[in-house]
Amino acid sequence: MRSIRNIGIIAHIDAGKTTTTERMLFYSGKTHRMGEVDDGSATTDYLDQEKERGITITSAVVSLIWKKANINIIDTPGHVDFTGEVERSLRVLDGAAVIFSAVEGVESQSETVWHQADKYKIPRIVFINKLDRLGADFKSVVDEIKEKFSQHPLVVNIPFGYEDTFTGVADVIERKVYVWNRSTDGLNFEISSPQGKIAEEIEEQRNRLIDYLSDFSEKIAEQFISDGDAENSLIRSEIRKLVIQGNAVPVLCGASRRNIGVQPLLDAIVDYLPSPLDAKEIEVLTLKYSRPKKITLEPNAPFLGLVFKMILDEHVGKVHFIRVYEGTVKTKQPLKNLTNGKNEVIQKIFRIYADKRVERDSATMGDIVGVTGLKSSYTGNTISEDKRDFLLEEPSFPEPIVSVAVEPKTSANLDKLCETLGLFAQEDPTFRFAEDKETGQLIISGMGELYIDILAERLKRDFKIPVKLGNPRVAYRESVGRPNKTVSEVVKTLGGKKFLVRISLEVKPSEDHKNIFVVPKDWKFNDNAVVRKAVEEYAEEFKSYYFPGPIAGFPLMGVECRLYGVEAEDSINETVVLSSLEEVFEKACVAAEPLILEPLMSLEIFIPDDYFGEVIKSLHSLSADISHIEEKKKSKLIHAQVPLAKTFGYASSIRSLTKGKASYTMQFLKYEKLSEYDRNQLLKKICGY
């Protein structure tokens, strides 16, 4: 178990994740030919759409052996539309390799995945890639890491040459220079002692490294004081401790496309990232009180696992991906889903290798496997061999921000479409679908335009359901601007009989953007079972994603409703109570300065200097707020904020404007109040007033 490394490769789109993974597989002997993203031969980009588009859409699991260590790698997507894939992968990993481009540096999605890793307390190492490209700047990227993140960057190797003269790396710990032989696809490299300027740079970086480690390690401090240096093995062991504690990140460099620097990266994964035994103490959530507590995982304990992903396979049906946290699980073994209380039995267990599967009889602590046979288990569910008083932490997912209407091209496929969309919703927690109550249209929602396009293509190819898509819609939200307390009497007629319901409640903005329904302990309706049941049902619905706001029926967001009392006759009907609650709540919201909120996007555009003026003009046309502009070598990185409603189709515009030379990314930033003018225009468009 000490030899296992469960790691993720995470980064901004086009930083070189998949290319680096392909080199790892090749140099470890796992594959006999290097796959390439550009020609669609990458092992981990096995879906047809991944091959055609040259991007990673779904996270893929592969494994290899390096220095007797069994490294399980999850290659994750870099595009923000598929951030849910990154989130659920990070939840079950013990470590990560974060890749930055030496040209673009720390980009927006890089920051996002870094903070996602922070959330799950994942130790990581850094690989600064593309040092062979024009404009590469190793030191600048290290400075960005130091400035933007809390973990201290520990430079363990530095570039040997830059841009077109970049041929290798210098190892700061070993005091060696490695130069790769391009004629052997990077399999062979020459090792030499450093001379001249590179030798001076190595000593400078080594002294910085030892100086930093001395603050945490008495052994290193003592060795340095007595000998003026420290042993290489001690330096590595002390770095490993700091990495596992989350205080530091080793920084390596290379150019994966030119096959430079990947072997030292593999060495660093083995040397510095934790095994499952190094990550034995984890935080769980108690079932009774929903409070966190810490437990220590044991290899010989009864089986405990987390479902972190589910996919639909045309041959075997549903395949659930499980991380085994404790014990051993076998096929045909009775299990319990602790999340929903259902009984489960695993029929088959697979070792996953991209799109290939190898069947096995069991899986043990630290394994990441695919299984079939689970009937009532979904992403985030805890599965165990015995009863526990806690649940493993679920991955958290962002809400979708783009919606479109969808309909099958032939009405005969409507039922099949609804059934398939239901399966998609199980497969991907960032996907939603619902029927528009006014128009009867099916509305699908996801993280962006690309996400929706790929889903529609998948319906056509994999499920033989061609569909027509409407224009993209913004996922607006509704909220309130100030507190308002309301006491109302509602008269309802049911079956010819009149009922009087008196309700007292308050609405106000919530601090964390969640919908909160609060019922004080001293209920004034405890003696009426029908009222109590209706209130509980209303409270449960209130917290849901689909609870409509009072202005235009957009989902409610960031509202706290505090119920002070419900008075009604003993013979009251539950439906009457529910409709009365709805009426009084809406009345309170209307008097509390109701708001419409729109998604605000964080926009980054990396462009050559030649196109700067045209791109700035295009951003002004989007009503973008340009926050700052970073100067790079012969390039600029523009940071801006823009309403999502203005961005549809901008990806094509920017490609045309810069002749395909711009790198463009956009991700959700926050919800913001819609201006009075835009609100009135929106209401006129959708409501007619």
BAVO-513577 format. One line per field, with one value per residue (C-alpha): residue number from 1; x, y, z. Coordinates in steps of 0.02 Angstrom, whole numbers. Last residue first. Layout:
// residues N
k: [NUM, ...]
c1: [X, ...]
c2: [Y, ...]
c3: [Z, ...]
END
This chain:
// residues 689
k: [689, 688, 687, 686, 685, 684, 683, 682, 681, 680, 679, 678, 677, 676, 675, 674, 673, 672, 671, 670, 669, 668, 667, 666, 665, 664, 663, 662, 661, 660, 659, 658, 657, 656, 655, 654, 653, 652, 651, 650, 649, 648, 647, 646, 645, 644, 643, 642, 641, 640, 639, 638, 637, 636, 635, 634, 633, 632, 631, 630, 629, 628, 627, 626, 625, 624, 623, 622, 621, 620, 619, 618, 617, 616, 615, 614, 613, 612, 611, 610, 609, 608, 607, 606, 605, 604, 603, 602, 601, 600, 599, 598, 597, 596, 595, 594, 593, 592, 591, 590, 589, 588, 587, 586, 585, 584, 583, 582, 581, 580, 579, 578, 577, 576, 575, 574, 573, 572, 571, 570, 569, 568, 567, 566, 565, 564, 563, 562, 561, 560, 559, 558, 557, 556, 555, 554, 553, 552, 551, 550, 549, 548, 547, 546, 545, 544, 543, 542, 541, 540, 539, 538, 537, 536, 535, 534, 533, 532, 531, 530, 529, 528, 527, 526, 525, 524, 523, 522, 521, 520, 519, 518, 517, 516, 515, 514, 513, 512, 511, 510, 509, 508, 507, 506, 505, 504, 503, 502, 501, 500, 499, 498, 497, 496, 495, 494, 493, 492, 491, 490, 489, 488, 487, 486, 485, 484, 483, 482, 481, 480, 479, 478, 477, 476, 475, 474, 473, 472, 471, 470, 469, 468, 467, 466, 465, 464, 463, 462, 461, 460, 459, 458, 457, 456, 455, 454, 453, 452, 451, 450, 449, 448, 447, 446, 445, 444, 443, 442, 441, 440, 439, 438, 437, 436, 435, 434, 433, 432, 431, 430, 429, 428, 427, 426, 425, 424, 423, 422, 421, 420, 419, 418, 417, 416, 415, 414, 413, 412, 411, 410, 409, 408, 407, 406, 405, 404, 403, 402, 401, 400, 399, 398, 397, 396, 395, 394, 393, 392, 391, 390, 389, 388, 387, 386, 385, 384, 383, 382, 381, 380, 379, 378, 377, 376, 375, 374, 373, 372, 371, 370, 369, 368, 367, 366, 365, 364, 363, 362, 361, 360, 359, 358, 357, 356, 355, 354, 353, 352, 351, 350, 349, 348, 347, 346, 345, 344, 343, 342, 341, 340, 339, 338, 337, 336, 335, 334, 333, 332, 331, 330, 329, 328, 327, 326, 325, 324, 323, 322, 321, 320, 319, 318, 317, 316, 315, 314, 313, 312, 311, 310, 309, 308, 307, 306, 305, 304, 303, 302, 301, 300, 299, 298, 297, 296, 295, 294, 293, 292, 291, 290, 289, 288, 287, 286, 285, 284, 283, 282, 281, 280, 279, 278, 277, 276, 275, 274, 273, 272, 271, 270, 269, 268, 267, 266, 265, 264, 263, 262, 261, 260, 259, 258, 257, 256, 255, 254, 253, 252, 251, 250, 249, 248, 247, 246, 245, 244, 243, 242, 241, 240, 239, 238, 237, 236, 235, 234, 233, 232, 231, 230, 229, 228, 227, 226, 225, 224, 223, 222, 221, 220, 219, 218, 217, 216, 215, 214, 213, 212, 211, 210, 209, 208, 207, 206, 205, 204, 203, 202, 201, 200, 199, 198, 197, 196, 195, 194, 193, 192, 191, 190, 189, 188, 187, 186, 185, 184, 183, 182, 181, 180, 179, 178, 177, 176, 175, 174, 173, 172, 171, 170, 169, 168, 167, 166, 165, 164, 163, 162, 161, 160, 159, 158, 157, 156, 155, 154, 153, 152, 151, 150, 149, 148, 147, 146, 145, 144, 143, 142, 141, 140, 139, 138, 137, 136, 135, 134, 133, 132, 131, 130, 129, 128, 127, 126, 125, 124, 123, 122, 121, 120, 119, 118, 117, 116, 115, 114, 113, 112, 111, 110, 109, 108, 107, 106, 105, 104, 103, 102, 101, 100, 99, 98, 97, 96, 95, 94, 93, 92, 91, 90, 89, 88, 87, 86, 85, 84, 83, 82, 81, 80, 79, 78, 77, 76, 75, 74, 73, 72, 71, 70, 69, 68, 67, 66, 65, 64, 63, 62, 61, 60, 59, 58, 57, 56, 55, 54, 53, 52, 51, 50, 49, 48, 47, 46, 45, 44, 43, 42, 41, 40, 39, 38, 37, 36, 35, 34, 33, 32, 31, 30, 29, 28, 27, 26, 25, 24, 23, 22, 21, 20, 19, 18, 17, 16, 15, 14, 13, 12, 11, 10, 9, 8, 7, 6, 5, 4, 3, 2, 1]
c1: [-2226, -2237, -2170, -2015, -1960, -2036, -1965, -1792, -1801, -1859, -1718, -1590, -1645, -1651, -1478, -1469, -1399, -1244, -1214, -1032, -877, -926, -787, -718, -566, -490, -319, -298, -203, -354, -349, -363, -534, -600, -553, -623, -788, -807, -783, -899, -1051, -1147, -1049, -1170, -1295, -1151, -1120, -935, -785, -612, -431, -324, -162, -43, 89, 262, 337, 197, 114, -37, -195, -314, -499, -577, -765, -851, -1001, -988, -948, -808, -733, -731, -640, -508, -486, -457, -326, -227, -215, -30, 22, -11, -163, -211, -394, -465, -648, -729, -915, -1060, -1217, -1376, -1481, -1660, -1708, -1863, -1869, -1939, -2125, -2138, -2048, -2174, -2322, -2239, -2215, -2397, -2463, -2348, -2391, -2575, -2555, -2468, -2595, -2742, -2660, -2638, -2825, -2884, -3002, -2907, -2929, -2776, -2638, -2465, -2324, -2153, -2082, -1910, -1876, -1695, -1665, -1501, -1568, -1743, -1760, -1832, -2022, -2032, -2051, -2099, -1955, -1977, -1911, -1817, -1649, -1726, -1720, -1902, -1961, -1901, -1977, -2144, -2152, -2108, -2240, -2372, -2332, -2343, -2507, -2584, -2518, -2595, -2536, -2363, -2440, -2368, -2194, -2074, -1921, -1920, -1945, -1808, -1805, -1638, -1606, -1420, -1327, -1209, -1268, -1456, -1562, -1722, -1897, -2005, -2158, -2327, -2471, -2657, -2759, -2948, -3041, -3203, -3304, -3379, -3260, -3111, -3118, -2966, -2957, -2782, -2738, -2569, -2426, -2273, -2095, -1979, -1789, -1698, -1645, -1735, -1683, -1715, -1599, -1556, -1489, -1453, -1533, -1447, -1551, -1655, -1584, -1653, -1621, -1561, -1590, -1481, -1419, -1231, -1216, -1368, -1381, -1192, -1198, -1329, -1220, -1068, -1161, -1230, -1057, -983, -1117, -1083, -1102, -1263, -1452, -1583, -1758, -1896, -2036, -2213, -2226, -2288, -2231, -2057, -2012, -1851, -1671, -1514, -1329, -1192, -1225, -1171, -1215, -1380, -1434, -1377, -1488, -1638, -1592, -1598, -1773, -1838, -1762, -1835, -2007, -1990, -1919, -2083, -2101, -1963, -1827, -1819, -1840, -1721, -1741, -1577, -1501, -1335, -1278, -1275, -1251, -1077, -1039, -985, -898, -976, -885, -890, -1041, -1048, -1123, -1071, -1165, -1067, -992, -1002, -1055, -1053, -1147, -1070, -1118, -1265, -1314, -1484, -1454, -1269, -1230, -1073, -907, -763, -608, -497, -393, -322, -391, -429, -523, -587, -621, -547, -607, -492, -573, -526, -588, -451, -376, -500, -477, -650, -762, -919, -1087, -1080, -1228, -1329, -1450, -1529, -1509, -1498, -1325, -1261, -1279, -1259, -1165, -1192, -1037, -1071, -900, -773, -732, -578, -543, -550, -554, -596, -629, -777, -825, -1000, -1032, -1211, -1252, -1131, -1110, -1170, -1088, -1172, -1059, -1063, -936, -878, -953, -863, -800, -790, -752, -733, -566, -404, -326, -371, -432, -418, -573, -601, -769, -883, -1060, -1218, -1292, -1349, -1258, -1088, -992, -816, -641, -492, -340, -260, -183, -3, -64, -154, 18, 72, 160, 344, 461, 346, 268, 440, 518, 376, 412, 598, 548, 440, 575, 592, 488, 471, 282, 314, 424, 502, 495, 485, 418, 397, 242, 242, 140, 6, 62, 95, 205, 299, 337, 393, 511, 590, 616, 692, 814, 864, 902, 1008, 1112, 1127, 1258, 1374, 1437, 1402, 1272, 1192, 1181, 1102, 974, 931, 903, 806, 679, 541, 636, 785, 678, 672, 861, 893, 787, 861, 1036, 991, 920, 1082, 1190, 1093, 1103, 1292, 1310, 1201, 1317, 1479, 1474, 1347, 1399, 1327, 1183, 1134, 954, 870, 684, 650, 580, 748, 808, 771, 907, 869, 994, 996, 1109, 1159, 1174, 1071, 955, 946, 922, 958, 835, 851, 861, 790, 883, 724, 638, 759, 916, 936, 778, 773, 743, 691, 612, 511, 353, 272, 89, -30, -63, -69, 98, 212, 132, 150, 335, 364, 277, 389, 546, 506, 473, 428, 395, 430, 399, 528, 481, 311, 276, 298, 262, 198, 178, 24, -45, -236, -327, -500, -540, -361, -375, -527, -424, -290, -422, -492, -323, -272, -442, -400, -222, -58, 76, 32, 208, 280, 114, 62, 33, -29, 19, -103, -111, -219, -366, -548, -624, -507, -595, -767, -717, -619, -766, -882, -766, -819, -876, -716, -607, -455, -525, -446, -315, -337, -176, -149, 38, 96, 271, 412, 518, 375, 229, 79, -106, -243, -407, -495, -586, -716, -708, -523, -492, -431, -603, -610, -519, -618, -780, -742, -708, -535, -443, -345, -245, -206, -218, -328, -197, -178, -190, -43, -15, 161, 187, 237, 121, 143, 332, 351, 419, 265, 133, 217, 233, 45, 8, 113, 19, -147, -106, -21, -72, -203, -351, -297, -226, -248, -162, -234, -147, -175, 0, 19, 191, 147, 0]
c2: [2186, 2045, 1911, 1848, 1998, 2137, 2056, 2052, 2234, 2289, 2194, 2263, 2442, 2415, 2334, 2148, 2108, 1997, 1810, 1758, 1711, 1580, 1539, 1605, 1558, 1625, 1593, 1707, 1661, 1595, 1736, 1863, 1934, 1769, 1673, 1814, 1811, 1621, 1623, 1773, 1674, 1697, 1817, 1960, 1858, 1793, 1968, 2016, 2028, 2056, 1998, 2027, 1929, 2016, 1956, 2001, 1931, 1952, 2109, 2076, 2180, 2223, 2230, 2257, 2276, 2206, 2294, 2166, 2302, 2361, 2187, 2195, 2362, 2288, 2141, 2256, 2358, 2208, 2112, 2143, 2117, 1929, 1876, 1787, 1823, 1791, 1816, 1797, 1781, 1867, 1762, 1867, 1906, 1970, 2060, 2075, 2231, 2149, 2190, 2071, 1940, 1951, 1932, 1781, 1700, 1736, 1653, 1501, 1472, 1481, 1357, 1235, 1255, 1228, 1073, 1001, 1016, 1100, 1008, 1065, 1247, 1352, 1455, 1455, 1538, 1619, 1554, 1621, 1621, 1650, 1692, 1670, 1600, 1565, 1485, 1600, 1615, 1791, 1900, 1787, 1662, 1479, 1332, 1229, 1212, 1145, 1224, 1281, 1106, 1037, 1183, 1163, 978, 1014, 1152, 1038, 899, 1020, 1091, 918, 862, 1011, 1015, 1079, 1234, 1380, 1309, 1353, 1279, 1413, 1354, 1414, 1389, 1431, 1452, 1465, 1621, 1611, 1762, 1745, 1892, 1916, 1844, 1847, 1744, 1751, 1650, 1650, 1519, 1534, 1394, 1409, 1255, 1224, 1081, 1193, 1380, 1474, 1629, 1693, 1799, 1882, 1933, 1987, 2027, 2100, 2098, 2181, 2150, 1988, 1849, 1783, 1687, 1696, 1544, 1629, 1552, 1479, 1478, 1323, 1151, 1021, 839, 679, 530, 383, 354, 362, 474, 589, 605, 626, 768, 856, 832, 900, 1057, 1084, 1072, 1187, 1318, 1317, 1234, 1141, 1157, 1065, 1134, 1023, 1130, 1128, 1316, 1376, 1235, 1228, 1044, 1003, 954, 976, 934, 978, 815, 710, 526, 530, 683, 596, 447, 562, 642, 468, 434, 602, 574, 397, 466, 601, 489, 462, 651, 655, 788, 771, 930, 1038, 1211, 1285, 1327, 1401, 1429, 1255, 1248, 1206, 1035, 976, 808, 710, 691, 513, 475, 437, 322, 163, 2, -137, -177, 4, 119, 309, 401, 554, 506, 385, 218, 133, -14, -55, -207, -150, -90, 22, 34, 156, 58, 135, 3, -157, -216, -390, -525, -440, -394, -291, -141, -35, 141, 228, 84, 35, -116, -189, -264, -361, -399, -279, -303, -162, -134, 40, 154, 315, 381, 225, 117, -54, -202, -389, -464, -538, -473, -431, -274, -255, -142, 47, 195, 106, 238, 186, 217, 157, 75, 76, -33, -174, -158, 19, 91, 232, 319, 347, 442, 471, 322, 318, 162, 75, -112, -182, -136, -223, -77, 50, 228, 349, 454, 640, 722, 839, 873, 813, 776, 596, 542, 612, 689, 629, 705, 598, 524, 387, 499, 438, 258, 296, 347, 528, 634, 680, 543, 441, 593, 676, 530, 539, 725, 685, 566, 699, 832, 844, 745, 889, 897, 875, 1029, 1034, 1102, 1052, 1144, 1058, 1122, 1178, 1189, 1058, 937, 805, 929, 983, 802, 759, 909, 844, 671, 746, 858, 711, 602, 741, 764, 944, 1080, 1200, 1050, 1095, 1233, 1149, 982, 1060, 1159, 1005, 899, 1038, 1039, 1168, 1333, 1237, 1187, 1369, 1394, 1225, 1274, 1447, 1373, 1246, 1384, 1485, 1330, 1276, 1451, 1455, 1285, 1347, 1497, 1398, 1208, 1079, 895, 785, 665, 624, 580, 430, 392, 568, 512, 429, 558, 702, 650, 739, 840, 812, 924, 866, 949, 808, 925, 1067, 952, 1048, 1025, 992, 1054, 1231, 1327, 1364, 1439, 1437, 1341, 1215, 1250, 1229, 1083, 1068, 1242, 1239, 1343, 1393, 1345, 1492, 1528, 1685, 1772, 1620, 1536, 1697, 1710, 1532, 1577, 1730, 1628, 1501, 1627, 1554, 1692, 1583, 1401, 1274, 1299, 1223, 1152, 1210, 1052, 1082, 958, 929, 882, 876, 964, 933, 1119, 1160, 1046, 1146, 1302, 1240, 1187, 1364, 1449, 1345, 1384, 1569, 1561, 1544, 1564, 1595, 1560, 1433, 1340, 1273, 1090, 1037, 861, 797, 695, 576, 576, 538, 713, 776, 667, 729, 911, 889, 806, 943, 1073, 1011, 1179, 1254, 1166, 1081, 905, 779, 643, 527, 434, 276, 257, 86, 119, -3, 139, 182, 65, 130, 162, 248, 330, 451, 613, 660, 798, 812, 920, 892, 920, 765, 647, 708, 694, 513, 469, 398, 550, 453, 350, 496, 448, 591, 667, 828, 748, 632, 454, 396, 218, 63, 96, 48, 52, 185, 307, 284, 300, 455, 530, 508, 591, 742, 761, 743, 879, 1000, 1176, 1176, 1199, 1253, 1119, 954, 784, 683, 564, 400, 342, 163, 102, 118, 0]
c3: [-948, -1076, -960, -1050, -1154, -1050, -893, -971, -1029, -856, -772, -894, -854, -665, -667, -631, -459, -467, -463, -453, -552, -681, -802, -965, -1065, -1226, -1302, -1451, -1610, -1708, -1836, -1693, -1738, -1806, -1649, -1542, -1634, -1624, -1435, -1422, -1481, -1319, -1210, -1175, -1071, -964, -895, -912, -798, -869, -858, -1013, -1031, -1151, -1271, -1338, -1175, -1049, -982, -873, -899, -758, -709, -880, -849, -1003, -1079, -1221, -1350, -1234, -1246, -1437, -1431, -1313, -1433, -1582, -1489, -1422, -1586, -1625, -1442, -1456, -1355, -1194, -1154, -980, -934, -763, -788, -699, -685, -669, -515, -518, -360, -249, -139, 19, -8, -156, -51, 92, -27, -109, 62, 107, -51, -42, 141, 98, -45, 73, 212, 93, 18, 194, 229, 389, 507, 662, 612, 570, 649, 573, 669, 667, 503, 455, 268, 218, 36, -59, -221, -288, -459, -592, -584, -655, -501, -354, -355, -400, -296, -425, -338, -179, -6, -15, -62, 105, 202, 112, 156, 338, 345, 271, 396, 543, 481, 463, 633, 727, 908, 863, 783, 882, 865, 1007, 919, 786, 604, 487, 298, 217, 31, 2, -54, 97, 195, 174, 115, 216, 228, 385, 429, 519, 448, 489, 394, 377, 289, 191, 143, -29, -65, -32, -8, 56, 164, 202, 352, 343, 457, 358, 408, 277, 269, 121, -59, -100, -221, -396, -510, -696, -787, -954, -1106, -1259, -1419, -1451, -1485, -1606, -1566, -1653, -1536, -1590, -1411, -1437, -1588, -1580, -1392, -1383, -1507, -1400, -1245, -1336, -1389, -1213, -1133, -1265, -1228, -1041, -870, -905, -916, -1018, -1042, -1110, -1180, -1109, -1140, -970, -857, -936, -916, -824, -856, -753, -779, -654, -558, -709, -726, -634, -734, -894, -850, -833, -999, -1075, -1008, -1068, -1241, -1253, -1211, -1344, -1481, -1573, -1586, -1719, -1718, -1529, -1429, -1328, -1251, -1192, -1023, -967, -786, -710, -520, -458, -383, -211, -188, -44, 121, 187, 294, 479, 613, 523, 486, 399, 229, 177, 36, 49, -89, -174, -352, -349, -276, -292, -410, -393, -503, -592, -522, -577, -470, -375, -249, -90, 28, -65, -220, -258, -388, -542, -717, -828, -910, -1061, -1102, -998, -896, -761, -647, -644, -509, -555, -471, -323, -206, -127, 17, 30, 182, 78, 120, 211, 55, 132, 59, 29, -59, -231, -290, -156, -56, 52, 200, 208, 88, -75, -208, -315, -497, -541, -710, -771, -921, -964, -1153, -1198, -1043, -947, -823, -634, -530, -352, -261, -94, -5, 163, 181, 357, 442, 394, 297, 434, 412, 558, 591, 611, 648, 554, 615, 530, 703, 688, 531, 578, 432, 394, 406, 359, 446, 341, 208, 223, 213, 49, -22, -20, -153, -132, -192, -307, -392, -395, -490, -617, -640, -659, -802, -887, -907, -1095, -1221, -1346, -1317, -1132, -1116, -943, -767, -584, -432, -263, -171, 11, 171, 135, 273, 139, 44, 200, 247, 70, 67, 228, 151, -8, 87, 199, 47, -29, 127, 188, 163, 259, 359, 542, 521, 370, 457, 612, 512, 407, 562, 651, 509, 483, 470, 398, 248, 190, 202, 121, -30, -45, -36, -171, -283, -274, -294, -449, -524, -499, -585, -728, -750, -766, -766, -707, -694, -830, -863, -1041, -1083, -1163, -1185, -1248, -1415, -1455, -1582, -1463, -1340, -1178, -1074, -885, -779, -604, -434, -355, -259, -386, -536, -697, -839, -1025, -1204, -1204, -1340, -1441, -1287, -1140, -1090, -948, -850, -660, -544, -362, -344, -182, -205, -38, -20, 9, -173, -282, -249, -231, -382, -482, -433, -493, -658, -680, -644, -780, -921, -1091, -1220, -1372, -1328, -1269, -1086, -1127, -953, -773, -672, -495, -352, -246, -76, -76, 66, -13, -23, -70, -222, -279, -246, -365, -492, -495, -500, -652, -729, -717, -783, -687, -821, -1005, -1071, -948, -957, -788, -741, -570, -516, -385, -226, -124, -245, -207, -201, -337, -465, -416, -435, -596, -683, -618, -697, -869, -941, -868, -996, -921, -915, -794, -819, -669, -635, -532, -496, -433, -366, -407, -477, -596, -631, -729, -710, -810, -759, -877, -833, -963, -1093, -1133, -1285, -1464, -1539, -1648, -1529, -1378, -1477, -1522, -1339, -1302, -1240, -1107, -1232, -1348, -1533, -1593, -1710, -1611, -1439, -1470, -1409, -1380, -1439, -1341, -1194, -1012, -1030, -895, -1024, -1135, -998, -926, -1100, -1130, -963, -1012, -1177, -1083, -959, -1079, -1025, -1164, -1042, -868, -755, -664, -676, -533, -416, -325, -281, -216, -155, 30, 0]
END
